[in-house]
Amino acid sequence: MATQQLTKNQSLVLDALHHAEGPLSAYTILDKLRDHGFRAPLQVYRALDKLLEFGLIHRLESMNSFVACAHPDHHHHHDHGVTAFAICEDCGQVTEMHDEAMEERLSVLAGKQHFKTEKTTIEIRGHCQNCTAE
C-alpha cells in the first residue's frame, strides 16, 4: 500500500513511528498526536491495526509497543517471513533483522510438528554495540 493511500490518522501514526528514537506504545503515540486532533486511544489503535495489516509497522510483543518497518517495500501480506528484533536493554534501540537460513530452519522445525505458522517474530534482548562500548 502506498503511503498516499493511508488515512490522515494512519499517516500521522506512521510518521510518529518513523521519527521515534525507539519503540512507542499506543498511549505514547496518542500523547504525541494530541495536537493533531487525536483524543481517544481508539483512534490510535484503529490506525495501528491497519498499519500492521499493511505490513508498515511491527508490534514488539514483549514491550507492548510498535516500530516502523525497516523494509516496507516487502510488506505484501506480511511477507517478511521470520522477523527478528534485537532490542537494547540500555538505550532501547531496536534493529529489525531477516535471515533466510533461520527462516528455513524454523519452517522445517514447525513442519516436523505438522504446525502451519502464520507469523514468526523473534525478540532478542541484550546490549547494542554503542552501549557495550561505553
N, C-alpha and C positions, 0 to 999 in steps of 0.2 A: 504494500500500500504506500503510495507516495504521500509525503508529508502534507502537501496541499489538500489532500482528501480528508484530513483529520478535522474533527470539530474544533472549535475555538478552545474548549476546555482540554481536549486531548492534546492539542498543540502546546498549550501553556504548561501542562503537566510534563510532557516530554521535554520541553525546553528547560524546565526546572531541574529535571534529572540530568540533562546534558551538561548543565552548568554547575552541578553539585560537585563538591570535592570528595564525596563519598556517598554511600547508600542513604536513601531518605525514607522515613516512614510516611504513611499516608497523612498522619497528623502534622508532620513537619512540612509536607508539601502544602497542606491546607494553610498553615501559617504563612508560608512564603507567598501564597497566591491570594490572600485576603484582599489586597489592593486591586486585584483583577476581578473582583466580584465573587470569589469563592466564599461561601458562607457555611456550608454543611459538608461533613465528611463524605456523604453520599455522592456529591459532585466529584470528589477526588476518586473514590472507589469505582465509580462508573467509568471514568477516564482510564484509570489503571487497568480495569478488566479488559477494555477494548485494546489498549496498547499491548497488554500481554497476549491477547488473541492475535494481534497483528505481528507479534514477534519483535516489537520495537524496544521492549524492556524485559527485564528479568526480575523475578521475586527471589530474594535471598531468604529462604525458609527460616534458617536459624536466627536471623536478625529481624524477621518480620519487616523487611524493608525492600526497596526497589532500586535498581540501577538501569541506566540506559544500555541497550545492547551495543556491544563493541563492533558487531558485524551485522548491521541492519539490512544489508543487501541480501542476506541469506535467510530472510525471515519467512519464507514460504511455508506456512503452517508449522512453524516451529521446527523447520528442517535443519536445525543446528546439530541434530544428533545429540551426543553427550556434551553437556556444557559443564565445565568445571570452573570454580571461582577460588582464587587464592585471596584470603581475607586477612589483612594485617591486624593483629590484636592491639598494636600500639597506635598507629595513625589512622586505621580504618580504611586504608586504600584497598580497593577491590580490583583484581585483574581477572578478566574473562579469558578462558583458555579452551581450545578444542584440539583433540588428538584422535586421528582416525584409528590408530592401533588400539588405543584404550577403548574407543567406541566399539570396535570389532570384538575385542576380548570380552567386554561386558555383554555384548549381544550373544556371544557363544555361551557365556555362563547362564544368562537368562533362558536361552533356548534349551539348555540341558535340563532346566527345571520346568520346561514347557510353559514358560512365562512370557507373555507378549507385553513388552514395555510400551508405554505411551510417552513417557518423558523421563529423562535421567539428568539429574543435577547433582553435582558433587561440590561440596563446600570444604575447602582445605583451610584450616585456621593455623596461623603462625605469625612470622615476623618478616616483613619485606626487607629488601636489601638496604634501603635507606635507614631503617630503624635498627638493623643489626650492625650497621657500620658505625653507629654513634657510640 
